[in-house]
Amino acid sequence: MNTVKFSAKTWGVVSRAVWFLGYSNGSESFVQAKQRATAAAHRLIRLAETHGSVMLVSHGFVNYFIGRALLANGWEGPSIPCWKYWGVGLYKF
C-alpha cells in the first residue's frame, strides 16, 4: 500500500483546508466551532456587563471567531488578534 508522505506543516495546512470545506470526520465542524465561539462571545458580554471586566484564555481560530463576534456587538479591539504564543487581544465596550 502506498501512503502519502507530507511534512507535519503540510498536513496541518491540508487538514485545516478540508475542515474549512466542511470535512470534520466526527469532530467539531468549522460551522460548529464558529457557533461555539459566538456563544462564548455572548457569554463574555454578559459577564462583562455583570462584573465590569472579564478575561478569556483561548487559542488560534477560536480567538479570531470570538473577536469577530465581539466586534459585531459593538466592542472595540483588533480585527485580527495576535497569533503568537502568549499573545494578547484587548477588547472593550
PDB file of N, CA, C and O in Angstrom, chain B, residues numbered from 101:
ATOM      1  N   MET B 101       0.843  -1.183   0.000  1.00  0.00           N
ATOM      2  CA  MET B 101       0.000   0.000   0.000  1.00  0.00           C
ATOM      3  C   MET B 101       0.886   1.245   0.000  1.00  0.00           C
ATOM      4  O   MET B 101       1.787   1.372   0.830  1.00  0.00           O
ATOM      5  N   ASN B 102       0.636   2.135  -0.906  1.00  0.00           N
ATOM      6  CA  ASN B 102       1.375   3.389  -0.958  1.00  0.00           C
ATOM      7  C   ASN B 102       0.713   4.400  -0.025  1.00  0.00           C
ATOM      8  O   ASN B 102      -0.513   4.498   0.031  1.00  0.00           O
ATOM      9  N   THR B 103       1.524   5.135   0.692  1.00  0.00           N
ATOM     10  CA  THR B 103       0.994   6.181   1.565  1.00  0.00           C
ATOM     11  C   THR B 103       1.516   7.530   1.111  1.00  0.00           C
ATOM     12  O   THR B 103       2.587   7.642   0.515  1.00  0.00           O
ATOM     13  N   VAL B 104       0.734   8.540   1.408  1.00  0.00           N
ATOM     14  CA  VAL B 104       1.135   9.900   1.065  1.00  0.00           C
ATOM     15  C   VAL B 104       1.974  10.436   2.215  1.00  0.00           C
ATOM     16  O   VAL B 104       1.567  10.381   3.376  1.00  0.00           O
ATOM     17  N   LYS B 105       3.144  10.953   1.881  1.00  0.00           N
ATOM     18  CA  LYS B 105       4.033  11.484   2.909  1.00  0.00           C
ATOM     19  C   LYS B 105       4.177  12.986   2.724  1.00  0.00           C
ATOM     20  O   LYS B 105       4.624  13.467   1.683  1.00  0.00           O
ATOM     21  N   PHE B 106       3.785  13.715   3.769  1.00  0.00           N
ATOM     22  CA  PHE B 106       3.931  15.165   3.812  1.00  0.00           C
ATOM     23  C   PHE B 106       4.596  15.524   5.132  1.00  0.00           C
ATOM     24  O   PHE B 106       4.612  14.728   6.071  1.00  0.00           O
ATOM     25  N   SER B 107       5.139  16.722   5.189  1.00  0.00           N
ATOM     26  CA  SER B 107       5.656  17.222   6.463  1.00  0.00           C
ATOM     27  C   SER B 107       4.471  17.524   7.381  1.00  0.00           C
ATOM     28  O   SER B 107       3.335  17.639   6.920  1.00  0.00           O
ATOM     29  N   ALA B 108       4.740  17.651   8.664  1.00  0.00           N
ATOM     30  CA  ALA B 108       3.682  17.965   9.622  1.00  0.00           C
ATOM     31  C   ALA B 108       3.016  19.295   9.277  1.00  0.00           C
ATOM     32  O   ALA B 108       1.799  19.434   9.401  1.00  0.00           O
ATOM     33  N   LYS B 109       3.810  20.269   8.845  1.00  0.00           N
ATOM     34  CA  LYS B 109       3.264  21.576   8.489  1.00  0.00           C
ATOM     35  C   LYS B 109       2.301  21.442   7.302  1.00  0.00           C
ATOM     36  O   LYS B 109       1.225  22.040   7.304  1.00  0.00           O
ATOM     37  N   THR B 110       2.687  20.662   6.300  1.00  0.00           N
ATOM     38  CA  THR B 110       1.820  20.460   5.133  1.00  0.00           C
ATOM     39  C   THR B 110       0.529  19.765   5.539  1.00  0.00           C
ATOM     40  O   THR B 110      -0.549  20.158   5.094  1.00  0.00           O
ATOM     41  N   TRP B 111       0.624  18.736   6.378  1.00  0.00           N
ATOM     42  CA  TRP B 111      -0.580  18.054   6.853  1.00  0.00           C
ATOM     43  C   TRP B 111      -1.476  19.029   7.617  1.00  0.00           C
ATOM     44  O   TRP B 111      -2.700  18.950   7.522  1.00  0.00           O
ATOM     45  N   GLY B 112      -0.876  19.939   8.368  1.00  0.00           N
ATOM     46  CA  GLY B 112      -1.656  20.944   9.094  1.00  0.00           C
ATOM     47  C   GLY B 112      -2.436  21.842   8.158  1.00  0.00           C
ATOM     48  O   GLY B 112      -3.609  22.133   8.395  1.00  0.00           O
ATOM     49  N   VAL B 113      -1.784  22.279   7.094  1.00  0.00           N
ATOM     50  CA  VAL B 113      -2.442  23.146   6.104  1.00  0.00           C
ATOM     51  C   VAL B 113      -3.557  22.381   5.389  1.00  0.00           C
ATOM     52  O   VAL B 113      -4.663  22.893   5.218  1.00  0.00           O
ATOM     53  N   VAL B 114      -3.255  21.160   4.977  1.00  0.00           N
ATOM     54  CA  VAL B 114      -4.247  20.348   4.266  1.00  0.00           C
ATOM     55  C   VAL B 114      -5.456  20.057   5.168  1.00  0.00           C
ATOM     56  O   VAL B 114      -6.603  20.204   4.745  1.00  0.00           O
ATOM     57  N   SER B 115      -5.190  19.649   6.401  1.00  0.00           N
ATOM     58  CA  SER B 115      -6.304  19.321   7.293  1.00  0.00           C
ATOM     59  C   SER B 115      -7.144  20.544   7.615  1.00  0.00           C
ATOM     60  O   SER B 115      -8.367  20.438   7.709  1.00  0.00           O
ATOM     61  N   ARG B 116      -6.521  21.700   7.787  1.00  0.00           N
ATOM     62  CA  ARG B 116      -7.277  22.933   8.043  1.00  0.00           C
ATOM     63  C   ARG B 116      -8.121  23.296   6.829  1.00  0.00           C
ATOM     64  O   ARG B 116      -9.272  23.706   6.975  1.00  0.00           O
ATOM     65  N   ALA B 117      -7.559  23.149   5.632  1.00  0.00           N
ATOM     66  CA  ALA B 117      -8.293  23.479   4.402  1.00  0.00           C
ATOM     67  C   ALA B 117      -9.536  22.604   4.242  1.00  0.00           C
ATOM     68  O   ALA B 117     -10.615  23.113   3.935  1.00  0.00           O
ATOM     69  N   VAL B 118      -9.395  21.304   4.447  1.00  0.00           N
ATOM     70  CA  VAL B 118     -10.571  20.436   4.297  1.00  0.00           C
ATOM     71  C   VAL B 118     -11.573  20.665   5.426  1.00  0.00           C
ATOM     72  O   VAL B 118     -12.771  20.456   5.235  1.00  0.00           O
ATOM     73  N   TRP B 119     -11.101  21.092   6.598  1.00  0.00           N
ATOM     74  CA  TRP B 119     -12.002  21.454   7.704  1.00  0.00           C
ATOM     75  C   TRP B 119     -12.843  22.659   7.310  1.00  0.00           C
ATOM     76  O   TRP B 119     -14.050  22.684   7.549  1.00  0.00           O
ATOM     77  N   PHE B 120     -12.194  23.676   6.695  1.00  0.00           N
ATOM     78  CA  PHE B 120     -12.932  24.855   6.214  1.00  0.00           C
ATOM     79  C   PHE B 120     -13.986  24.462   5.184  1.00  0.00           C
ATOM     80  O   PHE B 120     -15.052  25.073   5.110  1.00  0.00           O
ATOM     81  N   LEU B 121     -13.682  23.449   4.401  1.00  0.00           N
ATOM     82  CA  LEU B 121     -14.606  22.998   3.362  1.00  0.00           C
ATOM     83  C   LEU B 121     -15.708  22.086   3.895  1.00  0.00           C
ATOM     84  O   LEU B 121     -16.582  21.670   3.135  1.00  0.00           O
ATOM     85  N   GLY B 122     -15.680  21.770   5.189  1.00  0.00           N
ATOM     86  CA  GLY B 122     -16.777  21.017   5.784  1.00  0.00           C
ATOM     87  C   GLY B 122     -16.464  19.627   6.282  1.00  0.00           C
ATOM     88  O   GLY B 122     -17.325  18.993   6.893  1.00  0.00           O
ATOM     89  N   TYR B 123     -15.267  19.128   6.043  1.00  0.00           N
ATOM     90  CA  TYR B 123     -14.920  17.781   6.500  1.00  0.00           C
ATOM     91  C   TYR B 123     -14.437  17.834   7.934  1.00  0.00           C
ATOM     92  O   TYR B 123     -13.516  18.582   8.261  1.00  0.00           O
ATOM     93  N   SER B 124     -15.071  17.027   8.802  1.00  0.00           N
ATOM     94  CA  SER B 124     -14.638  17.000  10.197  1.00  0.00           C
ATOM     95  C   SER B 124     -14.565  15.590  10.772  1.00  0.00           C
ATOM     96  O   SER B 124     -14.051  15.408  11.876  1.00  0.00           O
ATOM     97  N   ASN B 125     -15.065  14.588  10.053  1.00  0.00           N
ATOM     98  CA  ASN B 125     -14.950  13.185  10.456  1.00  0.00           C
ATOM     99  C   ASN B 125     -15.325  12.935  11.915  1.00  0.00           C
ATOM    100  O   ASN B 125     -14.585  12.288  12.656  1.00  0.00           O
ATOM    101  N   GLY B 126     -16.481  13.456  12.318  1.00  0.00           N
ATOM    102  CA  GLY B 126     -16.966  13.192  13.660  1.00  0.00           C
ATOM    103  C   GLY B 126     -16.476  14.154  14.729  1.00  0.00           C
ATOM    104  O   GLY B 126     -16.958  14.102  15.861  1.00  0.00           O
ATOM    105  N   SER B 127     -15.539  15.025  14.405  1.00  0.00           N
ATOM    106  CA  SER B 127     -15.090  16.019  15.382  1.00  0.00           C
ATOM    107  C   SER B 127     -15.839  17.327  15.123  1.00  0.00           C
ATOM    108  O   SER B 127     -16.674  17.396  14.221  1.00  0.00           O
ATOM    109  N   GLU B 128     -15.548  18.346  15.896  1.00  0.00           N
ATOM    110  CA  GLU B 128     -16.241  19.618  15.748  1.00  0.00           C
ATOM    111  C   GLU B 128     -16.018  20.192  14.350  1.00  0.00           C
ATOM    112  O   GLU B 128     -14.884  20.303  13.886  1.00  0.00           O
ATOM    113  N   SER B 129     -17.106  20.552  13.693  1.00  0.00           N
ATOM    114  CA  SER B 129     -17.001  21.116  12.350  1.00  0.00           C
ATOM    115  C   SER B 129     -16.652  22.599  12.419  1.00  0.00           C
ATOM    116  O   SER B 129     -16.712  23.218  13.482  1.00  0.00           O
ATOM    117  N   PHE B 130     -16.291  23.148  11.281  1.00  0.00           N
ATOM    118  CA  PHE B 130     -15.996  24.571  11.164  1.00  0.00           C
ATOM    119  C   PHE B 130     -17.210  25.392  11.598  1.00  0.00           C
ATOM    120  O   PHE B 130     -17.074  26.348  12.362  1.00  0.00           O
ATOM    121  N   VAL B 131     -18.386  25.022  11.114  1.00  0.00           N
ATOM    122  CA  VAL B 131     -19.615  25.737  11.475  1.00  0.00           C
ATOM    123  C   VAL B 131     -19.869  25.645  12.982  1.00  0.00           C
ATOM    124  O   VAL B 131     -20.220  26.641  13.615  1.00  0.00           O
ATOM    125  N   GLN B 132     -19.695  24.470  13.548  1.00  0.00           N
ATOM    126  CA  GLN B 132     -19.894  24.299  14.996  1.00  0.00           C
ATOM    127  C   GLN B 132     -18.882  25.119  15.794  1.00  0.00           C
ATOM    128  O   GLN B 132     -19.231  25.680  16.832  1.00  0.00           O
ATOM    129  N   ALA B 133     -17.649  25.196  15.330  1.00  0.00           N
ATOM    130  CA  ALA B 133     -16.619  25.986  16.018  1.00  0.00           C
ATOM    131  C   ALA B 133     -17.001  27.464  16.024  1.00  0.00           C
ATOM    132  O   ALA B 133     -16.851  28.144  17.039  1.00  0.00           O
ATOM    133  N   LYS B 134     -17.495  27.958  14.889  1.00  0.00           N
ATOM    134  CA  LYS B 134     -17.928  29.350  14.822  1.00  0.00           C
ATOM    135  C   LYS B 134     -19.118  29.592  15.751  1.00  0.00           C
ATOM    136  O   LYS B 134     -19.184  30.626  16.416  1.00  0.00           O
ATOM    137  N   GLN B 135     -20.052  28.651  15.798  1.00  0.00           N
ATOM    138  CA  GLN B 135     -21.210  28.787  16.689  1.00  0.00           C
ATOM    139  C   GLN B 135     -20.774  28.781  18.154  1.00  0.00           C
ATOM    140  O   GLN B 135     -21.295  29.552  18.959  1.00  0.00           O
ATOM    141  N   ARG B 136     -19.833  27.924  18.496  1.00  0.00           N
ATOM    142  CA  ARG B 136     -19.329  27.865  19.875  1.00  0.00           C
ATOM    143  C   ARG B 136     -18.631  29.165  20.255  1.00  0.00           C
ATOM    144  O   ARG B 136     -18.787  29.656  21.373  1.00  0.00           O
ATOM    145  N   ALA B 137     -17.863  29.719  19.323  1.00  0.00           N
ATOM    146  CA  ALA B 137     -17.169  30.978  19.582  1.00  0.00           C
ATOM    147  C   ALA B 137     -18.159  32.132  19.741  1.00  0.00           C
ATOM    148  O   ALA B 137     -17.971  32.995  20.598  1.00  0.00           O
ATOM    149  N   THR B 138     -19.195  32.151  18.932  1.00  0.00           N
ATOM    150  CA  THR B 138     -20.218  33.193  19.054  1.00  0.00           C
ATOM    151  C   THR B 138     -20.930  33.080  20.391  1.00  0.00           C
ATOM    152  O   THR B 138     -21.177  34.092  21.046  1.00  0.00           O
ATOM    153  N   ALA B 139     -21.261  31.869  20.803  1.00  0.00           N
ATOM    154  CA  ALA B 139     -21.889  31.665  22.116  1.00  0.00           C
ATOM    155  C   ALA B 139     -20.950  32.112  23.232  1.00  0.00           C
ATOM    156  O   ALA B 139     -21.394  32.711  24.211  1.00  0.00           O
ATOM    157  N   ALA B 140     -19.659  31.828  23.092  1.00  0.00           N
ATOM    158  CA  ALA B 140     -18.671  32.254  24.096  1.00  0.00           C
ATOM    159  C   ALA B 140     -18.591  33.773  24.160  1.00  0.00           C
ATOM    160  O   ALA B 140     -18.490  34.343  25.246  1.00  0.00           O
ATOM    161  N   ALA B 141     -18.636  34.429  23.011  1.00  0.00           N
ATOM    162  CA  ALA B 141     -18.593  35.894  22.981  1.00  0.00           C
ATOM    163  C   ALA B 141     -19.804  36.475  23.701  1.00  0.00           C
ATOM    164  O   ALA B 141     -19.673  37.433  24.463  1.00  0.00           O
ATOM    165  N   HIS B 142     -20.971  35.905  23.467  1.00  0.00           N
ATOM    166  CA  HIS B 142     -22.179  36.406  24.145  1.00  0.00           C
ATOM    167  C   HIS B 142     -22.096  36.180  25.655  1.00  0.00           C
ATOM    168  O   HIS B 142     -22.557  37.010  26.439  1.00  0.00           O
ATOM    169  N   ARG B 143     -21.513  35.071  26.050  1.00  0.00           N
ATOM    170  CA  ARG B 143     -21.318  34.824  27.485  1.00  0.00           C
ATOM    171  C   ARG B 143     -20.338  35.842  28.072  1.00  0.00           C
ATOM    172  O   ARG B 143     -20.563  36.359  29.166  1.00  0.00           O
ATOM    173  N   LEU B 144     -19.255  36.129  27.353  1.00  0.00           N
ATOM    174  CA  LEU B 144     -18.295  37.132  27.818  1.00  0.00           C
ATOM    175  C   LEU B 144     -18.957  38.502  27.953  1.00  0.00           C
ATOM    176  O   LEU B 144     -18.693  39.236  28.905  1.00  0.00           O
ATOM    177  N   ILE B 145     -19.809  38.837  27.003  1.00  0.00           N
ATOM    178  CA  ILE B 145     -20.519  40.117  27.057  1.00  0.00           C
ATOM    179  C   ILE B 145     -21.392  40.181  28.313  1.00  0.00           C
ATOM    180  O   ILE B 145     -21.377  41.180  29.032  1.00  0.00           O
ATOM    181  N   ARG B 146     -22.143  39.126  28.569  1.00  0.00           N
ATOM    182  CA  ARG B 146     -22.998  39.095  29.778  1.00  0.00           C
ATOM    183  C   ARG B 146     -22.160  39.193  31.049  1.00  0.00           C
ATOM    184  O   ARG B 146     -22.519  39.916  31.978  1.00  0.00           O
ATOM    185  N   LEU B 147     -21.051  38.471  31.090  1.00  0.00           N
ATOM    186  CA  LEU B 147     -20.190  38.513  32.272  1.00  0.00           C
ATOM    187  C   LEU B 147     -19.571  39.895  32.464  1.00  0.00           C
ATOM    188  O   LEU B 147     -19.460  40.378  33.591  1.00  0.00           O
ATOM    189  N   ALA B 148     -19.171  40.528  31.366  1.00  0.00           N
ATOM    190  CA  ALA B 148     -18.595  41.875  31.452  1.00  0.00           C
ATOM    191  C   ALA B 148     -19.640  42.878  31.941  1.00  0.00           C
ATOM    192  O   ALA B 148     -19.319  43.786  32.708  1.00  0.00           O
ATOM    193  N   GLU B 149     -20.879  42.717  31.501  1.00  0.00           N
ATOM    194  CA  GLU B 149     -21.948  43.603  31.965  1.00  0.00           C
ATOM    195  C   GLU B 149     -22.177  43.449  33.470  1.00  0.00           C
ATOM    196  O   GLU B 149     -22.496  44.419  34.157  1.00  0.00           O
ATOM    197  N   THR B 150     -22.014  42.241  33.969  1.00  0.00           N
ATOM    198  CA  THR B 150     -22.220  41.962  35.393  1.00  0.00           C
ATOM    199  C   THR B 150     -21.025  42.362  36.241  1.00  0.00           C
ATOM    200  O   THR B 150     -21.188  42.954  37.308  1.00  0.00           O
ATOM    201  N   HIS B 151     -19.819  42.039  35.771  1.00  0.00           N
ATOM    202  CA  HIS B 151     -18.621  42.188  36.598  1.00  0.00           C
ATOM    203  C   HIS B 151     -17.695  43.336  36.184  1.00  0.00           C
ATOM    204  O   HIS B 151     -16.737  43.638  36.895  1.00  0.00           O
ATOM    205  N   GLY B 152     -17.963  43.965  35.072  1.00  0.00           N
ATOM    206  CA  GLY B 152     -17.129  45.082  34.631  1.00  0.00           C
ATOM    207  C   GLY B 152     -16.002  44.682  33.698  1.00  0.00           C
ATOM    208  O   GLY B 152     -15.697  45.412  32.755  1.00  0.00           O
ATOM    209  N   SER B 153     -15.386  43.557  33.936  1.00  0.00           N
ATOM    210  CA  SER B 153     -14.343  43.070  33.036  1.00  0.00           C
ATOM    211  C   SER B 153     -14.245  41.554  33.144  1.00  0.00           C
ATOM    212  O   SER B 153     -14.630  40.958  34.150  1.00  0.00           O
ATOM    213  N   VAL B 154     -13.729  40.957  32.105  1.00  0.00           N
ATOM    214  CA  VAL B 154     -13.545  39.501  32.065  1.00  0.00           C
ATOM    215  C   VAL B 154     -12.242  39.199  31.331  1.00  0.00           C
ATOM    216  O   VAL B 154     -11.697  40.045  30.622  1.00  0.00           O
ATOM    217  N   MET B 155     -11.765  37.989  31.515  1.00  0.00           N
ATOM    218  CA  MET B 155     -10.576  37.549  30.794  1.00  0.00           C
ATOM    219  C   MET B 155     -10.848  36.164  30.228  1.00  0.00           C
ATOM    220  O   MET B 155     -11.456  35.319  30.885  1.00  0.00           O
ATOM    221  N   LEU B 156     -10.397  35.946  29.024  1.00  0.00           N
ATOM    222  CA  LEU B 156     -10.542  34.660  28.362  1.00  0.00           C
ATOM    223  C   LEU B 156      -9.179  34.181  27.924  1.00  0.00           C
ATOM    224  O   LEU B 156      -8.410  34.946  27.343  1.00  0.00           O
ATOM    225  N   VAL B 157      -8.869  32.934  28.193  1.00  0.00           N
ATOM    226  CA  VAL B 157      -7.640  32.317  27.698  1.00  0.00           C
ATOM    227  C   VAL B 157      -8.073  31.270  26.682  1.00  0.00           C
ATOM    228  O   VAL B 157      -8.791  30.326  27.011  1.00  0.00           O
ATOM    229  N   SER B 158      -7.629  31.450  25.456  1.00  0.00           N
ATOM    230  CA  SER B 158      -8.030  30.556  24.383  1.00  0.00           C
ATOM    231  C   SER B 158      -6.900  30.486  23.357  1.00  0.00           C
ATOM    232  O   SER B 158      -5.751  30.795  23.671  1.00  0.00           O
ATOM    233  N   HIS B 159      -7.232  30.077  22.129  1.00  0.00           N
ATOM    234  CA  HIS B 159      -6.169  29.934  21.124  1.00  0.00           C
ATOM    235  C   HIS B 159      -6.692  30.145  19.713  1.00  0.00           C
ATOM    236  O   HIS B 159      -7.887  30.013  19.447  1.00  0.00           O
ATOM    237  N   GLY B 160      -5.787  30.471  18.830  1.00  0.00           N
ATOM    238  CA  GLY B 160      -5.948  30.493  17.385  1.00  0.00           C
ATOM    239  C   GLY B 160      -7.277  30.951  16.824  1.00  0.00           C
ATOM    240  O   GLY B 160      -7.725  32.071  17.074  1.00  0.00           O
ATOM    241  N   PHE B 161      -7.900  30.070  16.063  1.00  0.00           N
ATOM    242  CA  PHE B 161      -9.124  30.424  15.367  1.00  0.00           C
ATOM    243  C   PHE B 161     -10.259  30.741  16.322  1.00  0.00           C
ATOM    244  O   PHE B 161     -11.122  31.554  15.995  1.00  0.00           O
ATOM    245  N   VAL B 162     -10.282  30.127  17.480  1.00  0.00           N
ATOM    246  CA  VAL B 162     -11.325  30.438  18.459  1.00  0.00           C
ATOM    247  C   VAL B 162     -11.212  31.903  18.863  1.00  0.00           C
ATOM    248  O   VAL B 162     -12.223  32.602  18.940  1.00  0.00           O
ATOM    249  N   ASN B 163      -9.999  32.373  19.122  1.00  0.00           N
ATOM    250  CA  ASN B 163      -9.798  33.795  19.435  1.00  0.00           C
ATOM    251  C   ASN B 163     -10.305  34.674  18.301  1.00  0.00           C
ATOM    252  O   ASN B 163     -10.969  35.683  18.538  1.00  0.00           O
ATOM    253  N   TYR B 164      -9.995  34.290  17.084  1.00  0.00           N
ATOM    254  CA  TYR B 164     -10.418  35.069  15.923  1.00  0.00           C
ATOM    255  C   TYR B 164     -11.940  35.154  15.866  1.00  0.00           C
ATOM    256  O   TYR B 164     -12.495  36.240  15.699  1.00  0.00           O
ATOM    257  N   PHE B 165     -12.615  34.018  16.003  1.00  0.00           N
ATOM    258  CA  PHE B 165     -14.072  33.999  15.909  1.00  0.00           C
ATOM    259  C   PHE B 165     -14.721  34.768  17.063  1.00  0.00           C
ATOM    260  O   PHE B 165     -15.701  35.484  16.859  1.00  0.00           O
ATOM    261  N   ILE B 166     -14.181  34.623  18.258  1.00  0.00           N
ATOM    262  CA  ILE B 166     -14.718  35.365  19.402  1.00  0.00           C
ATOM    263  C   ILE B 166     -14.513  36.864  19.188  1.00  0.00           C
ATOM    264  O   ILE B 166     -15.415  37.664  19.438  1.00  0.00           O
ATOM    265  N   GLY B 167     -13.336  37.233  18.730  1.00  0.00           N
ATOM    266  CA  GLY B 167     -13.063  38.641  18.453  1.00  0.00           C
ATOM    267  C   GLY B 167     -14.020  39.219  17.423  1.00  0.00           C
ATOM    268  O   GLY B 167     -14.521  40.330  17.593  1.00  0.00           O
ATOM    269  N   ARG B 168     -14.276  38.475  16.360  1.00  0.00           N
ATOM    270  CA  ARG B 168     -15.215  38.934  15.324  1.00  0.00           C
ATOM    271  C   ARG B 168     -16.608  39.127  15.910  1.00  0.00           C
ATOM    272  O   ARG B 168     -17.288  40.102  15.590  1.00  0.00           O
ATOM    273  N   ALA B 169     -17.036  38.201  16.769  1.00  0.00           N
ATOM    274  CA  ALA B 169     -18.363  38.317  17.379  1.00  0.00           C
ATOM    275  C   ALA B 169     -18.429  39.517  18.316  1.00  0.00           C
ATOM    276  O   ALA B 169     -19.447  40.208  18.357  1.00  0.00           O
ATOM    277  N   LEU B 170     -17.363  39.776  19.069  1.00  0.00           N
ATOM    278  CA  LEU B 170     -17.342  40.950  19.952  1.00  0.00           C
ATOM    279  C   LEU B 170     -17.404  42.233  19.127  1.00  0.00           C
ATOM    280  O   LEU B 170     -18.147  43.152  19.472  1.00  0.00           O
ATOM    281  N   LEU B 171     -16.640  42.307  18.054  1.00  0.00           N
ATOM    282  CA  LEU B 171     -16.659  43.480  17.189  1.00  0.00           C
ATOM    283  C   LEU B 171     -18.052  43.694  16.595  1.00  0.00           C
ATOM    284  O   LEU B 171     -18.522  44.827  16.501  1.00  0.00           O
ATOM    285  N   ALA B 172     -18.705  42.611  16.198  1.00  0.00           N
ATOM    286  CA  ALA B 172     -20.050  42.700  15.624  1.00  0.00           C
ATOM    287  C   ALA B 172     -21.069  43.193  16.643  1.00  0.00           C
ATOM    288  O   ALA B 172     -22.134  43.686  16.273  1.00  0.00           O
ATOM    289  N   ASN B 173     -20.740  43.060  17.938  1.00  0.00           N
ATOM    290  CA  ASN B 173     -21.638  43.501  19.010  1.00  0.00           C
ATOM    291  C   ASN B 173     -21.225  44.855  19.577  1.00  0.00           C
ATOM    292  O   ASN B 173     -21.615  45.212  20.689  1.00  0.00           O
ATOM    293  N   GLY B 174     -20.442  45.603  18.817  1.00  0.00           N
ATOM    294  CA  GLY B 174     -20.114  46.972  19.199  1.00  0.00           C
ATOM    295  C   GLY B 174     -18.869  47.146  20.045  1.00  0.00           C
ATOM    296  O   GLY B 174     -18.589  48.258  20.492  1.00  0.00           O
ATOM    297  N   TRP B 175     -18.123  46.099  20.278  1.00  0.00           N
ATOM    298  CA  TRP B 175     -16.889  46.209  21.042  1.00  0.00           C
ATOM    299  C   TRP B 175     -15.784  46.737  20.151  1.00  0.00           C
ATOM    300  O   TRP B 175     -15.873  46.656  18.926  1.00  0.00           O
ATOM    301  N   GLU B 176     -14.750  47.275  20.760  1.00  0.00           N
ATOM    302  CA  GLU B 176     -13.570  47.742  20.030  1.00  0.00           C
ATOM    303  C   GLU B 176     -12.395  46.827  20.342  1.00  0.00           C
ATOM    304  O   GLU B 176     -12.248  46.346  21.465  1.00  0.00           O
ATOM    305  N   GLY B 177     -11.567  46.595  19.340  1.00  0.00           N
ATOM    306  CA  GLY B 177     -10.395  45.756  19.524  1.00  0.00           C
ATOM    307  C   GLY B 177      -9.822  45.382  18.175  1.00  0.00           C
ATOM    308  O   GLY B 177     -10.320  45.830  17.143  1.00  0.00           O
ATOM    309  N   PRO B 178      -8.791  44.573  18.169  1.00  0.00           N
ATOM    310  CA  PRO B 178      -8.144  44.216  16.909  1.00  0.00           C
ATOM    311  C   PRO B 178      -9.052  43.352  16.031  1.00  0.00           C
ATOM    312  O   PRO B 178      -9.741  42.461  16.529  1.00  0.00           O
ATOM    313  N   SER B 179      -9.048  43.621  14.729  1.00  0.00           N
ATOM    314  CA  SER B 179      -9.859  42.792  13.828  1.00  0.00           C
ATOM    315  C   SER B 179      -9.245  41.400  13.674  1.00  0.00           C
ATOM    316  O   SER B 179      -9.948  40.424  13.408  1.00  0.00           O
ATOM    317  N   ILE B 180      -7.930  41.326  13.844  1.00  0.00           N
ATOM    318  CA  ILE B 180      -7.240  40.031  13.849  1.00  0.00           C
ATOM    319  C   ILE B 180      -6.394  39.988  15.118  1.00  0.00           C
ATOM    320  O   ILE B 180      -5.441  40.756  15.255  1.00  0.00           O
ATOM    321  N   PRO B 181      -6.737  39.094  16.048  1.00  0.00           N
ATOM    322  CA  PRO B 181      -5.963  39.031  17.294  1.00  0.00           C
ATOM    323  C   PRO B 181      -4.550  38.497  17.065  1.00  0.00           C
ATOM    324  O   PRO B 181      -4.264  37.903  16.026  1.00  0.00           O
ATOM    325  N   CYS B 182      -3.699  38.706  18.015  1.00  0.00           N
ATOM    326  CA  CYS B 182      -2.319  38.244  17.946  1.00  0.00           C
ATOM    327  C   CYS B 182      -2.282  36.716  17.832  1.00  0.00           C
ATOM    328  O   CYS B 182      -2.957  36.020  18.590  1.00  0.00           O
ATOM    329  N   TRP B 183      -1.497  36.199  16.889  1.00  0.00           N
ATOM    330  CA  TRP B 183      -1.404  34.753  16.681  1.00  0.00           C
ATOM    331  C   TRP B 183      -0.187  34.145  17.376  1.00  0.00           C
ATOM    332  O   TRP B 183       0.003  32.929  17.332  1.00  0.00           O
ATOM    333  N   LYS B 184       0.635  34.968  18.012  1.00  0.00           N
ATOM    334  CA  LYS B 184       1.827  34.449  18.673  1.00  0.00           C
ATOM    335  C   LYS B 184       1.453  33.724  19.961  1.00  0.00           C
ATOM    336  O   LYS B 184       0.399  33.972  20.547  1.00  0.00           O
ATOM    337  N   TYR B 185       2.333  32.826  20.390  1.00  0.00           N
ATOM    338  CA  TYR B 185       2.137  32.193  21.686  1.00  0.00           C
ATOM    339  C   TYR B 185       2.114  33.271  22.752  1.00  0.00           C
ATOM    340  O   TYR B 185       2.922  34.200  22.735  1.00  0.00           O
ATOM    341  N   TRP B 186       1.193  33.139  23.663  1.00  0.00           N
ATOM    342  CA  TRP B 186       1.016  34.070  24.765  1.00  0.00           C
ATOM    343  C   TRP B 186       0.655  35.474  24.276  1.00  0.00           C
ATOM    344  O   TRP B 186       0.859  36.453  24.992  1.00  0.00           O
ATOM    345  N   GLY B 187       0.123  35.570  23.066  1.00  0.00           N
ATOM    346  CA  GLY B 187      -0.334  36.863  22.536  1.00  0.00           C
ATOM    347  C   GLY B 187      -1.582  37.335  23.287  1.00  0.00           C
ATOM    348  O   GLY B 187      -2.283  36.544  23.918  1.00  0.00           O
ATOM    349  N   VAL B 188      -1.835  38.614  23.205  1.00  0.00           N
ATOM    350  CA  VAL B 188      -2.952  39.208  23.918  1.00  0.00           C
ATOM    351  C   VAL B 188      -3.791  40.031  22.943  1.00  0.00           C
ATOM    352  O   VAL B 188      -3.251  40.731  22.086  1.00  0.00           O
ATOM    353  N   GLY B 189      -5.092  39.945  23.080  1.00  0.00           N
ATOM    354  CA  GLY B 189      -6.008  40.808  22.354  1.00  0.00           C
ATOM    355  C   GLY B 189      -6.912  41.474  23.371  1.00  0.00           C
ATOM    356  O   GLY B 189      -7.563  40.788  24.158  1.00  0.00           O
ATOM    357  N   LEU B 190      -6.965  42.783  23.370  1.00  0.00           N
ATOM    358  CA  LEU B 190      -7.778  43.525  24.324  1.00  0.00           C
ATOM    359  C   LEU B 190      -8.997  44.083  23.598  1.00  0.00           C
ATOM    360  O   LEU B 190      -8.874  44.823  22.622  1.00  0.00           O
ATOM    361  N   TYR B 191     -10.167  43.716  24.091  1.00  0.00           N
ATOM    362  CA  TYR B 191     -11.430  44.201  23.538  1.00  0.00           C
ATOM    363  C   TYR B 191     -12.157  44.945  24.649  1.00  0.00           C
ATOM    364  O   TYR B 191     -12.142  44.520  25.804  1.00  0.00           O
ATOM    365  N   LYS B 192     -12.797  46.061  24.293  1.00  0.00           N
ATOM    366  CA  LYS B 192     -13.550  46.802  25.300  1.00  0.00           C
ATOM    367  C   LYS B 192     -14.800  47.383  24.676  1.00  0.00           C
ATOM    368  O   LYS B 192     -14.876  47.610  23.468  1.00  0.00           O
ATOM    369  N   PHE B 193     -15.778  47.618  25.536  1.00  0.00           N
ATOM    370  CA  PHE B 193     -17.055  48.153  25.080  1.00  0.00           C
ATOM    371  C   PHE B 193     -17.143  49.611  25.437  1.00  0.00           C
ATOM    372  O   PHE B 193     -18.147  50.259  25.141  1.00  0.00           O
TER     373      PHE B 193
END
